[in-house]
Amino acid sequence: MESYISHQHIAAAESINQLPQLKRNFMRHQLLELFNFTEVMQNEDRLMRLFIENFSHQFPQLTLFHKATLKSLQEQLNLVAYKWTMLIQKMTDEQLHEAPFLERVQKSCDYFRSTLKRYLKDTIDRTRQVKTENKAVAKRLNTLVPDLMQSYDFKMQLLSDIAKQGFTSENYQRLKQKAMLESLSVGKTKSSTRRKRRV
């Protein structure tokens, strides 16, 4: 029993000693998460495929617009974010806490926010006006559009808040939760409005 208790004390002490490193790793994870746009990209890709398969004749210009949007997002958003996150992964823990880097994080948030808005806002607004009599396609459209809107609103809100308030682990968690709740609320409201217009 004494041996077991002694072992538990040692394990607890080791865990406590690891806390600073765990906290630093958590901060790096948060930064990589902040600049990850996979969900937005996947939602726009699904919507583009829906248009190619079902609306290329009825809405040829909007179909091409979705193709161009995804291409622009890949080049101006996703590729830039990939290079930025690769740099973050290579940086030391000390560098992640330096003022010049944290200022750069804020500027990066502003860049990605403006890039998202430039390529997606008009695409979403135009797509919300699309209607179809095909019930199966309409069901998919009424799922994919709100999904894109929600992921877009979430990232826009979070990036905007971090750009204004700066990045810390505590601040990020609080602003992430706030952005998630607000984007879910907006998504439900817009989705409900869209369904009412179809009735």
N, C-alpha and C positions, 0 to 999 in steps of 0.2 A: 504493500500500500504506500509506504513512504517513497519507494522508488517511482511509483506511478505519479504521486503528487509532485515529486521533484522534476520528473519529465514534463509534466504539465506546466510547471513554472518556467522551465527552460523554453518550451514551445511558445508560451505567452510572451516571454521577453523577446524572443526572436521575431514574433509577429509585430510587437511594438517597434522594434528596431527597423522593420521593413516598411512601416507606415509612411515615412517621408518619400521613399522611392515609389510606393504604390500611388501616393498622391500625385507625384510628378508624372507617372505613367498615365494616370487618369486625365490629367490636363492635356497631355499629348493626344489621347484618344478623343477628347472633346473637340480639340482643334481639327482633327481629321474628320470627325463627324460633321462639324460646322461647314466644312468645305466639300462635303460629299453631296453630289447632285443626282445620284443614281435614281432615286424615286421619281424626281421630276422628269428625267430623261426617259425612263421606262414608261411613264404615263403618257408622255407625248408620242413615244414610239407606238404604243398600242392604239392611240387615237389616229395617228397617221395611217396605220395599217387598216383600221376600220374605214377610213375615207377611201383608200386605194381599192379596197374590196367592194365597197357599197355605194360610194358617192362620186366616183371619178367621172361619170357621165353627167350626173345631176349638178354637181358642184366641182367642175374641173379646176377652176382657179383656186378655190379653197384647198383642194387636194394638193395642188402644186405648192401652195403656201405652207401647208403642213410639212411637206418634204423639205422645203427651203428652211423652215424654222428648225427642224431637227438637225439639219446640216450645220446651220449657224450655231446652234447650241453646242454641238459636238466640237466645233472649232474654237468658238469664242468663250465657251463656258467650261465644258468638260475637260478639254485638253489643258487649258490654263489651270484649272483646279487640280488636275493630276500632277502637273509640274510643281505646283505650290505645295501640295501635300507630300510629295517626294522630298522636297526641301525640308519640310517640317520634321519628317521622320529621321532625317540625317542630323538635325540640330541637337546640340547638347541640352541637358536640362537647364543649365545656367542661361543659355542663349534664349530659351523659351520665355524666360522671365525678364529679359532685358527690355527696357523702355522702347528702344528703336524697333524691336521686333513686334511688341504689342501695338505700337502705333501703325506698323505695317499691316497687322491683322485688321485693324479698324478700316484702313484704306482699302484692303482687299475685300472686306465686307461691302463697302460702298461700290466697288467695281462690279462684284458679282450681282449685287442687288440691281444696279442699273442695267447690267447685261440681261438678266432675267426679264426685267420689265420691257426692255427694247424688243426682245424677240418673242415673248410669250403673251404679253397683255393683249395686244391686238388679235393674236391668234385665238386666244380664249374668247374674247368678246365676239368675234365673228362666228366662231363655232357654236356658241350658245344660241345663235339665231336659227340654226339648222333644225328642220323638222322632217319627219318621214312617216309614211303611213304603214311601213313595214314594222310590225310590233316587235319582232325579234331584234331587228337592228336598232329600233328606238330604245329598247331596253338596254342594249349594250351602250348606246350613246348616252343614255341617262345615268349610266354607271361611270363611264370613262371620263366624261366631261367634269363631273363633280370631283372625281379622284385627282384629275390634273389641277383643278382649281384649288383643292385643299392643299396639295403638296406645294403648289406655287405660292399660295397665301402664307403658308407656314414658313417657307424659306425667306420670303420677302420680309415678313415681320421680324424674324429672328436676326437676319442680316442687318436690317435697319436699326434694330435696338442695339446690337453689338457695335455697329459703326458709331452710334451716338454715345453709348455709355462705356464702351471699352470691354475688354475680355478679362475675366477671372473665372476660375472654376465655379465659384459660388454664383456669380452673376450669370454665367452661362446656363446653369441648371434652372435658375429662376426664370430667366427670359425664354428658355426653351419650353418650359411648361406653360408659360403665358401665351406664347405664340401658338402652341399646339391647341390650347383651349379656344383661342380666338379663331384659328383657321377652321376648326371643326364646326364652330358656331356659324361662321360665314358660309361654309360649304353646305350645311344643312339648309340654311335660309335660301341660298341661291338655287339649290336643287329643288326645294319645295316650290319656289317661284316658277322654275322651268316646267315642272309637272303641271301646275295650275294653268299655264299658258297653253298647254296641249289639250286641256279638257274642253 
